[in-house]
Amino acid sequence: MGTLPYPLLSDWHKQTVKQYQVFNQKGETAIRSVFVVNKTGDITYLNTSFKADKKEDYEAVFGELEKLTTT
């Protein structure tokens, strides 16, 4: 993938997933989710049922990211 032009989040202590309400209590893991956050900290896109094998899910995320780079 190379260098990404945006930061990614690592949440070893599961604080963020709990705050964003995407914590699976049963498995004590994060629910696979995508949040796109703009430069002012607003969530512009949210998918809490992201499927890694669904091309459409990726296309939706990339579409939202494209909107951020053109505004």
C-alpha positions in Angstrom: 0.0 0.0 0.0 2.9 2.4 0.6 2.6 5.6 2.6 -0.9 6.7 3.3 -1.8 10.4 3.0 -4.0 10.1 6.1 -3.5 8.8 9.7 -4.9 5.4 10.8 -6.0 4.6 14.3 -4.6 1.8 16.5 -6.8 1.1 19.6 -5.0 -1.5 21.8 -7.0 -0.6 24.9 -10.3 -0.6 23.1 -11.2 2.9 24.3 -12.1 4.3 20.9 -14.2 1.4 19.7 -16.2 1.7 22.9 -16.7 5.5 22.4 -17.7 5.0 18.8 -20.0 2.2 19.8 -18.5 -0.5 17.6 -17.2 -2.8 20.4 -18.3 -6.4 20.3 -18.7 -7.4 24.0 -19.0 -11.1 23.2 -15.7 -11.4 21.4 -14.1 -8.3 22.9 -13.1 -7.1 19.5 -14.0 -4.2 17.3 -16.9 -4.5 14.8 -15.4 -4.1 11.4 -16.2 -0.5 10.6 -15.1 2.5 8.5 -15.2 6.1 9.7 -14.1 8.9 7.4 -13.3 12.0 9.4 -12.7 15.4 7.8 -10.0 17.9 8.8 -12.3 19.6 11.3 -13.0 16.3 13.0 -16.5 15.7 11.7 -17.5 12.1 10.7 -18.5 12.4 7.0 -19.0 8.7 6.4 -19.8 5.7 8.6 -20.2 2.0 7.8 -20.5 -0.3 10.8 -21.2 -3.4 8.6 -18.2 -3.1 6.3 -17.5 -6.3 4.4 -13.9 -6.8 3.3 -15.1 -9.0 0.4 -17.6 -6.5 -1.0 -16.2 -4.3 -3.7 -19.1 -1.9 -3.2 -18.1 -1.1 0.4 -14.6 -0.1 -0.8 -16.0 2.0 -3.6 -18.3 3.8 -1.2 -15.3 4.7 1.1 -13.2 5.8 -1.8 -16.0 7.9 -3.1 -16.3 9.7 0.3 -12.5 10.2 0.4 -12.6 11.7 -3.0 -15.2 14.2 -1.8 -12.8 15.3 0.9 -10.0 16.0 -1.5 -12.1 18.0 -3.9 -13.6 20.4 -1.3 
